[in-house]
């Protein structure tokens, strides 16, 4: 089962924040995500990503 959905904001293991644009499995069954960061796409394994903390804005 996928840990992240399309449009989720995630942090990579290198500390960069991005948006999930695609999710797929490799032939070996490993879950990968295409994450957009500053207009570029990175392809990362699921275990290299964590959910980004939500920021609460004042009214």
C-alpha positions as CSV (number, residue, x, y, z in Angstrom):
1,X,0.0,0.0,0.0
2,X,1.2,3.5,-0.9
3,X,2.3,5.7,2.0
4,X,1.8,9.0,0.1
5,X,-0.8,10.2,-2.3
6,X,-0.6,12.5,-5.3
7,X,-0.2,16.1,-4.2
8,X,1.2,15.3,-0.8
9,X,4.0,17.5,0.4
10,X,7.0,15.4,1.5
11,X,10.6,15.9,2.8
12,X,13.4,13.8,1.3
13,X,16.2,12.3,3.4
14,X,18.4,15.2,2.2
15,X,16.0,17.7,3.8
16,X,14.5,19.1,0.6
17,X,10.7,19.6,0.4
18,X,8.7,18.6,-2.7
19,X,5.3,17.6,-4.0
20,X,4.4,14.0,-5.0
21,X,3.4,14.0,-8.7
22,X,3.4,10.2,-9.4
23,X,3.6,6.9,-7.6
24,X,4.7,3.6,-9.1
25,X,6.3,0.2,-8.3
26,X,9.5,-1.2,-9.8
27,X,9.7,-4.6,-11.3
28,X,11.0,-5.8,-8.0
29,X,7.9,-4.5,-6.2
30,X,9.6,-1.5,-4.5
31,X,7.5,1.7,-4.2
32,X,8.9,4.8,-5.9
33,X,7.6,8.4,-6.1
34,X,8.2,11.2,-8.6
35,X,8.7,14.3,-6.4
36,X,8.7,17.8,-7.9
37,X,11.2,20.2,-6.3
38,X,11.6,23.7,-7.7
39,X,10.4,22.6,-11.2
40,X,12.6,19.5,-11.3
41,X,11.5,15.9,-10.9
42,X,13.3,13.5,-8.6
43,X,12.5,9.7,-8.4
44,X,12.9,8.5,-4.9
45,X,12.2,5.3,-3.0
46,X,9.4,5.4,-0.4
47,X,11.8,4.9,2.6
48,X,13.7,8.1,1.6
49,X,10.6,10.2,2.1
50,X,8.8,11.5,5.2
51,X,5.6,13.6,5.5
52,X,6.2,17.3,5.7
53,X,4.8,19.0,8.8
54,X,1.7,21.0,8.3
55,X,2.1,24.7,9.0
56,X,-0.8,26.4,10.8
57,X,-1.3,30.0,9.6
58,X,-2.8,32.6,11.9
59,X,-6.1,34.1,10.9
